C-alpha cells in the first residue's frame, strides 16, 4: 500500500526534459555555479539583517531569492560553508548528491552552487542553493513541541516516510551516514505531516566512510552505530541503526508498541541481524494496515 504521495517541486520543474537523464547517473552529474549577483538575501523586517534559518558545524543557512524572479513560487535558501569547513570539492559533492536524490522526493531540490571570493584572505568559501522546506522546523524541534498533538496514524506515517526515504537512498547506493532528528525537516500538506532529509555533507556514494574525531567525542554520538563509534566504516546497516534510534524517539511520543519492536530490530548489536531499510518500510506499512 502506497500511503505517501508527493506533489509540488521536483527536479523536473527546474531542469529541461532533455537533460533529466543526466541525473540518473551519478558520475555524469556536475552542478553549475550561479553568479552571486543573481541572488538577493531576504532581509528581516526588524533588524535589517539577512534572514538566518539554520546553522551547524558547516556554517549557516540563509533565506534568499533569485533576482530574475525564477522559482518565485518556491522558497529557497543558501547553505553557506565557513571558510574553515567545506572545500570546493566537498561543496560540489554534496550538491551532486542532492541532484542525484531529487527524484526520491526526500531530499531538497538543488539549484546550484555559489563561490564567495575573498580577495583579502585569498581563501574562497562556497554555498549550495537549495529548496527551503516548510518553515525549517527540524524533526528534533517537532518532537519537542508535538507531545499529544499528533495522532498515532501521523506518527506511523512519519516513521514510514523516514524508512521509505532511506530505502530510496540505499536503492541509489547513497549512504546518509549521519541520520538524526536535527537533519530532518518537517512540513505540512493537506494529507498531513511530511518530511525530507536535509544534510548530506557526510553522505557517500557506493562506499562507506569512517569518522575520526577524538574517541571520547565519537563515543557520545549515540545516533551512530556502535561499530562506527569504534572506527569501522559505515554501510547500509549503520544507516538503519540510526534510523532505529529515530524510531525509538518517535515511540516516546507515539507509544506504538510495534514501532518500538521495529526499532529494536534496527538497532541490534550485530550488524547482520539488523533489518534493511526496505524491510523496515514494509513492517511499518503493516502497522498502518492493522
C-alpha positions as CSV (number, residue, x, y, z in Angstrom):
1,X,0.0,0.0,0.0
2,X,1.4,3.4,-1.0
3,X,0.4,5.8,1.7
4,X,2.7,8.7,0.6
5,X,2.0,10.8,-2.4
6,X,4.4,13.6,-3.4
7,X,3.4,16.8,-5.3
8,X,4.9,20.1,-6.0
9,X,8.6,20.8,-6.6
10,X,10.8,18.3,-8.2
11,X,13.9,18.3,-10.4
12,X,11.7,18.1,-13.5
13,X,10.3,21.6,-12.6
14,X,13.8,23.2,-12.9
15,X,15.7,21.1,-15.4
16,X,14.9,20.8,-19.1
17,X,13.4,17.4,-20.0
18,X,16.2,16.6,-22.4
19,X,18.7,16.9,-19.6
20,X,16.8,14.8,-17.0
21,X,18.6,11.6,-17.9
22,X,21.9,13.1,-16.7
23,X,20.6,12.9,-13.1
24,X,20.2,9.2,-13.3
25,X,24.0,8.7,-13.5
26,X,25.9,10.0,-10.5
27,X,29.2,10.1,-12.5
28,X,27.6,12.5,-15.1
29,X,26.2,15.0,-12.6
30,X,28.1,18.3,-12.3
31,X,26.2,21.2,-10.5
32,X,26.5,24.6,-12.2
33,X,27.8,27.7,-10.4
34,X,25.5,30.7,-10.1
35,X,26.7,34.3,-10.3
36,X,26.5,35.8,-6.9
37,X,24.8,38.9,-8.5
38,X,21.8,36.7,-9.4
39,X,20.7,36.2,-5.8
40,X,19.4,38.5,-3.1
41,X,19.2,37.7,0.6
42,X,15.8,38.1,2.3
43,X,16.1,40.8,4.9
44,X,14.4,40.7,8.3
45,X,11.8,43.4,9.0
46,X,13.1,44.3,12.5
47,X,16.9,44.2,12.3
48,X,17.6,44.7,8.6
49,X,19.9,41.6,8.5
50,X,19.7,38.6,6.2
51,X,17.1,36.1,7.5
52,X,19.0,33.3,9.2
53,X,17.2,30.0,9.2
54,X,19.8,27.5,10.4
55,X,23.3,26.6,11.4
56,X,25.6,23.7,12.0
57,X,29.3,22.8,12.2
58,X,29.5,23.5,8.4
59,X,28.4,27.2,8.7
60,X,25.0,28.9,8.3
61,X,21.8,28.8,6.2
62,X,20.0,32.0,5.0
63,X,16.8,32.6,3.1
64,X,17.4,34.0,-0.4
65,X,15.7,34.6,-3.8
66,X,16.8,34.9,-7.4
67,X,17.0,38.5,-8.7
68,X,15.3,37.4,-12.0
69,X,12.4,36.0,-10.1
70,X,12.8,32.5,-11.4
71,X,11.3,29.9,-9.0
72,X,9.5,32.9,-7.4
73,X,6.8,30.5,-6.1
74,X,9.4,28.4,-4.3
75,X,11.1,29.1,-1.1
76,X,14.9,28.8,-1.5
77,X,17.9,29.2,0.8
78,X,21.7,29.0,0.7
79,X,23.8,26.7,2.8
80,X,26.9,28.7,3.3
81,X,30.1,26.9,4.3
82,X,32.5,28.7,6.6
83,X,36.0,29.3,5.1
84,X,37.3,26.6,7.5
85,X,34.8,24.0,6.5
86,X,33.6,22.9,3.1
87,X,36.2,22.9,0.4
88,X,35.1,23.4,-3.3
89,X,35.3,19.6,-3.8
90,X,33.1,18.9,-0.7
91,X,30.5,21.5,-1.8
92,X,30.3,20.1,-5.2
93,X,30.0,16.5,-3.9
94,X,27.1,17.5,-1.6
95,X,25.3,19.3,-4.4
96,X,25.8,16.2,-6.7
97,X,24.1,14.0,-4.1
98,X,21.1,16.4,-3.8
99,X,20.7,16.4,-7.6
100,X,21.1,12.6,-7.7
101,X,18.4,12.1,-5.0
102,X,16.0,14.8,-6.1
103,X,13.7,12.2,-7.8
104,X,13.2,10.4,-4.5
105,X,11.0,13.2,-3.0
106,X,13.0,13.0,0.2
107,X,15.9,15.5,-0.5
108,X,15.8,19.2,-1.2
109,X,16.0,20.3,-4.8
110,X,19.4,21.8,-5.6
111,X,19.6,25.0,-7.8
112,X,23.4,25.2,-8.0
113,X,26.5,26.5,-6.2
114,X,27.9,29.9,-5.4
115,X,31.6,30.8,-4.8
116,X,32.3,33.6,-2.5
117,X,35.6,35.2,-3.4
118,X,37.6,36.6,-0.5
119,X,40.5,38.6,-2.1
120,X,41.8,39.8,1.3
121,X,42.3,36.3,2.8
122,X,42.8,34.6,-0.6
123,X,40.6,31.9,0.8
124,X,37.2,31.4,-1.0
125,X,34.1,29.8,0.5
126,X,31.1,28.1,-1.1
127,X,27.4,27.8,-0.8
128,X,24.7,25.5,-2.0
129,X,21.4,27.0,-3.3
130,X,18.6,24.7,-2.4
131,X,14.9,24.4,-1.7
132,X,13.9,25.8,1.7
133,X,11.4,23.3,3.2
134,X,8.3,24.4,5.1
135,X,9.4,26.8,7.9
136,X,12.7,25.0,8.5
137,X,11.3,23.1,11.5
138,X,13.5,20.1,12.3
139,X,12.2,16.8,13.5
140,X,14.1,17.4,16.7
141,X,12.0,20.6,17.3
142,X,8.9,18.9,16.1
143,X,9.3,16.1,18.6
144,X,9.8,18.5,21.5
145,X,6.8,20.6,20.6
146,X,4.3,18.0,19.5
147,X,3.7,15.9,22.6
148,X,0.0,15.0,22.5
149,X,-0.9,17.0,19.3
150,X,0.0,14.2,16.8
151,X,-2.2,11.2,16.2
152,X,-1.0,7.6,16.2
153,X,-1.6,7.4,12.4
154,X,0.5,10.5,11.9
155,X,3.4,9.1,14.0
156,X,3.3,5.9,11.9
157,X,3.3,8.0,8.7
158,X,6.3,9.9,9.9
159,X,8.2,6.7,10.7
160,X,7.1,5.2,7.4
161,X,8.5,8.3,5.5
162,X,11.8,8.1,7.3
163,X,12.2,4.4,6.3
164,X,10.8,5.0,2.8
165,X,13.3,7.8,2.1
166,X,16.2,5.8,3.4
167,X,15.1,2.8,1.3
168,X,15.1,5.1,-1.8
169,X,18.6,6.4,-1.0
170,X,20.0,3.0,-0.5
171,X,18.5,1.8,-3.7
172,X,20.6,4.5,-5.4
173,X,23.7,3.4,-3.4
174,X,23.7,6.6,-1.2
175,X,24.6,6.3,2.5
176,X,23.5,9.2,4.6
177,X,25.9,8.4,7.4
178,X,24.5,11.0,9.8
179,X,20.8,10.3,10.4
180,X,19.5,12.2,13.3
181,X,16.5,14.4,14.2
182,X,18.3,17.6,13.5
183,X,19.0,16.6,9.9
184,X,15.3,16.0,9.1
185,X,12.9,18.9,8.3
186,X,9.1,18.7,8.7
187,X,6.5,20.4,6.6
188,X,2.7,20.1,6.2
189,X,0.4,19.3,3.3
190,X,-3.3,18.7,3.2
191,X,-2.5,14.9,3.6
192,X,-0.7,15.6,6.9
193,X,2.9,15.8,8.1
194,X,5.7,15.4,5.5
195,X,9.5,15.3,5.8
196,X,12.7,15.5,4.0
197,X,16.3,14.7,4.8
198,X,18.4,17.9,4.6
199,X,22.0,17.3,5.4
200,X,24.2,15.3,3.0
201,X,27.5,16.7,4.0
202,X,28.7,13.3,5.4
203,X,26.8,11.2,2.8
204,X,28.7,8.9,0.5
205,X,28.1,7.1,-2.8
206,X,28.8,3.4,-3.2
207,X,31.2,3.2,-0.3
208,X,31.1,3.9,3.4
209,X,33.2,6.3,5.4
210,X,35.0,6.4,8.8
211,X,34.8,9.1,11.4
212,X,37.9,10.4,13.1
213,X,37.0,12.9,15.8
214,X,38.6,12.3,19.3
215,X,37.4,9.0,20.6
216,X,35.7,10.4,23.6
217,X,33.6,12.7,21.4
218,X,32.8,9.9,18.9
219,X,31.6,7.7,21.8
220,X,29.0,10.3,22.7
221,X,27.4,10.3,19.2
222,X,24.7,7.8,20.2
223,X,22.8,8.0,16.9
224,X,25.8,6.3,15.2
225,X,26.1,2.5,15.3
226,X,28.4,1.1,17.9
227,X,30.9,-0.2,15.3
228,X,31.1,3.3,13.7
229,X,31.9,4.8,17.1
230,X,34.7,2.3,17.3
231,X,36.2,3.5,14.0
232,X,34.7,1.0,11.5
233,X,33.4,2.1,8.1
234,X,29.7,2.9,7.6
235,X,27.4,0.8,5.4
236,X,23.6,0.3,4.9
237,X,23.2,-1.4,8.3
238,X,24.8,1.6,10.1
239,X,22.3,3.9,8.5
240,X,19.5,1.5,9.6
241,X,20.8,1.6,13.1
242,X,20.5,5.4,13.1
243,X,17.0,5.1,11.7
244,X,16.1,2.7,14.5
245,X,17.2,5.4,17.0
246,X,14.8,7.8,15.4
247,X,12.0,5.2,15.6
248,X,12.7,4.9,19.3
249,X,12.4,8.7,19.8
250,X,9.1,8.7,17.9
251,X,7.8,5.9,20.1
252,X,8.4,8.1,23.2
253,X,5.6,10.4,21.9
254,X,3.6,8.0,19.9
255,X,3.6,5.0,22.3
256,X,3.4,2.5,19.4
257,X,4.4,-1.0,20.6
258,X,5.0,-2.4,17.1
259,X,7.2,0.6,16.2
260,X,9.3,0.1,19.4
261,X,9.8,-3.6,18.3
262,X,10.9,-2.5,14.8
263,X,13.4,0.0,16.4
264,X,14.9,-2.9,18.4
265,X,15.3,-4.9,15.2
266,X,17.0,-1.9,13.5
267,X,19.5,-1.4,16.4
268,X,20.7,-4.9,17.1
269,X,24.2,-5.1,18.2
270,X,25.2,-7.5,15.4
271,X,25.0,-5.6,12.0
272,X,24.0,-8.6,10.0
273,X,21.0,-9.1,12.3
274,X,19.6,-5.7,11.6
275,X,16.7,-5.0,9.3
276,X,17.3,-3.4,5.9
277,X,15.7,-0.1,5.2
278,X,13.4,-1.9,2.7
279,X,12.2,-4.4,5.3
280,X,11.7,-1.6,7.9
281,X,9.5,0.2,5.5
282,X,7.4,-2.9,4.8
283,X,7.0,-3.6,8.5
284,X,5.9,-0.1,9.3
285,X,3.5,-0.3,6.4
286,X,1.9,-3.3,8.0
287,X,1.3,-1.3,11.2
288,X,-0.8,1.0,9.1
289,X,-2.7,-1.9,7.6
290,X,-3.7,-3.3,11.1
